[in-house]
Amino acid sequence: MTWLTDEQTVSAARERAEKALRIPLGMASPMWLAFGAAASVGVTWWWMTRWTKAVNLEAMTPFKPLSSALAVVEPAPGPEVVAEPNPGQAAPAIVAQAPRAPKPAPVIPAEPDDLTRLVGIGPKLADALAARGVTQFSQIAAWTADDLAKVDAELKLLGRAARDAWVAQAKRFAGERN
């Protein structure tokens, strides 16, 4: 026997063999190594797909988007006071004029927007929205919670529109257009 040396006795060899047999066989089995490697790959794949998944932070935060928070607010038009010279008096008389009509809202172009830019809207869903007359970001941006629930129920979206924050995304895209 090649594993016995001259110094070792039979009793020492027997002790080594008994000690080796006390080690659990599963620990030494190559199948456990294969299972461990497969489990590690599975866990790594699961974490990688969760970390690289796009997350819509607008839907997760209760805050308004930064672009609308920094919007310039124009003061409401009030009555204008104009001084008119009066030939009979030394001091000019002050006459209040009616407020001017507000400027008309900018005309929305008739060309449809690419609704597939919104997270959660694909070509089929964009066609379904177009069939209902929704073709622009400004239309979706003007939706209320009731409108959102109605479209969600009609198209059987199971809450996708609220979950993906279509209204917030549409406000951002409509702001980019102006």
C-alpha positions in Angstrom: 0.0 0.0 0.0 1.5 3.2 -1.1 -0.3 5.5 1.4 1.4 3.7 4.3 4.8 4.7 5.2 7.4 2.8 7.2 6.7 4.8 10.4 3.0 4.3 10.3 1.5 1.2 11.8 -1.7 -0.6 10.9 -3.5 0.9 13.9 -2.5 4.4 12.8 -3.9 3.7 9.3 -7.1 2.4 10.8 -7.5 5.6 12.9 -7.0 7.7 9.8 -9.6 5.7 7.8 -12.2 5.9 10.6 -11.6 9.7 10.9 -12.1 10.1 7.2 -15.3 8.2 7.3 -16.7 10.4 10.0 -16.8 13.4 7.6 -20.4 13.7 6.2 -20.4 12.3 2.7 -22.6 15.1 1.5 -19.9 17.6 2.2 -17.5 15.9 0.0 -20.0 15.2 -2.8 -19.5 17.1 -6.1 -23.2 17.3 -6.4 -23.4 19.7 -3.5 -20.8 21.9 -5.2 -22.9 21.9 -8.4 -26.1 22.8 -6.4 -24.3 25.6 -4.5 -23.0 27.0 -7.8 -26.5 26.9 -9.4 -28.0 28.5 -6.3 -25.4 31.3 -6.4 -26.0 32.0 -10.0 -29.8 32.1 -9.4 -29.5 34.5 -6.6 -27.1 36.7 -8.6 -29.5 36.7 -11.5 -32.4 37.7 -9.3 -30.5 40.6 -7.8 -29.2 41.8 -11.1 -32.6 41.9 -12.7 -34.0 43.8 -9.7 -31.3 46.4 -9.6 -31.3 47.0 -13.3 -35.1 47.3 -13.6 -36.4 50.7 -14.4 -38.1 52.4 -11.5 -40.5 55.3 -11.9 -39.5 57.6 -9.1 -42.3 60.0 -9.9 -44.8 57.5 -8.9 -43.1 56.7 -5.7 -42.7 60.3 -4.4 -45.5 62.5 -3.1 -43.7 65.6 -4.3 -44.5 67.6 -7.5 -41.9 67.4 -10.3 -39.2 70.0 -10.1 -40.2 71.5 -13.5 -43.6 72.5 -12.2 -42.3 73.7 -8.9 -40.0 76.2 -10.6 -42.7 77.5 -13.1 -43.0 81.2 -13.3 -46.4 82.4 -12.0 -47.8 85.5 -13.6 -49.9 87.8 -11.4 -53.7 87.9 -12.1 -54.7 90.9 -14.2 -56.3 93.6 -12.2 -57.9 96.9 -13.1 -55.5 99.3 -14.7 -55.3 102.8 -13.4 -54.7 105.4 -16.1 -54.3 109.1 -15.5 -56.1 111.3 -18.1 -55.4 115.0 -18.3 -58.5 117.1 -17.6 -58.3 120.7 -19.1 -60.5 122.1 -16.3 -58.5 120.8 -13.4 -54.9 121.2 -12.4 -54.5 117.6 -11.1 -55.1 114.7 -13.5 -58.2 112.6 -12.9 -57.7 108.9 -12.3 -60.0 106.6 -14.3 -60.2 102.8 -13.8 -60.3 100.7 -16.9 -61.8 97.3 -17.3 -59.2 94.5 -17.0 -57.8 93.2 -20.3 -58.8 89.8 -21.5 -56.3 87.1 -20.7 -54.1 85.9 -23.4 -55.4 82.8 -25.2 -53.8 79.5 -24.4 -51.2 78.4 -26.9 -52.7 76.3 -29.7 -51.9 72.6 -29.3 -50.6 71.2 -32.5 -52.9 68.6 -34.2 -50.0 66.2 -34.8 -50.2 63.3 -32.3 -47.4 62.7 -29.8 -45.5 59.4 -29.5 -47.4 58.0 -26.4 -45.1 55.0 -26.4 -42.5 57.3 -24.7 -44.5 56.9 -21.5 -43.4 53.9 -19.3 -46.1 51.2 -19.6 -47.5 52.2 -22.9 -46.7 50.0 -25.9 -47.9 50.3 -29.5 -51.1 48.3 -28.9 -52.0 50.5 -25.9 -51.2 53.6 -27.8 -53.5 52.5 -30.6 -56.3 51.8 -28.0 -55.8 55.3 -26.5 -55.9 56.8 -30.0 -59.2 55.0 -30.7 -60.6 56.8 -27.6 -59.3 60.2 -28.9 -56.2 60.4 -26.6 -53.2 61.2 -28.9 -51.2 63.9 -27.0 -49.3 64.2 -23.7 -51.3 67.3 -22.7 -54.5 65.3 -22.8 -53.1 62.7 -20.4 -51.6 65.4 -18.2 -55.0 66.9 -17.7 -56.6 63.6 -16.5 -58.0 63.6 -13.0 -58.1 60.6 -10.7 -61.6 59.8 -12.0 -60.5 60.0 -15.6 -57.5 57.8 -14.8 -59.7 55.2 -13.1 -62.2 55.2 -16.0 -59.5 54.6 -18.6 -57.9 52.0 -16.4 -61.2 50.1 -16.1 -62.1 50.5 -19.8 -58.7 49.1 -21.0 -58.4 46.6 -18.1 -55.0 47.9 -17.1 -55.2 46.7 -13.5 -53.8 49.9 -12.1 -50.9 50.2 -14.5 -51.7 53.9 -15.3 -51.5 55.0 -11.7 -48.6 52.7 -10.9 -46.5 54.0 -13.8 -47.6 57.6 -13.1 -48.7 58.3 -16.6 -50.1 61.7 -15.6 -46.8 62.9 -14.1 -44.8 61.6 -17.1 -47.2 63.2 -19.5 -46.9 66.6 -17.7 -43.1 66.3 -18.0 -43.3 65.4 -21.7 -45.9 68.1 -22.4 -43.6 70.6 -20.7 -40.7 69.6 -22.9 -42.8 70.3 -26.0 -43.7 73.9 -25.0 
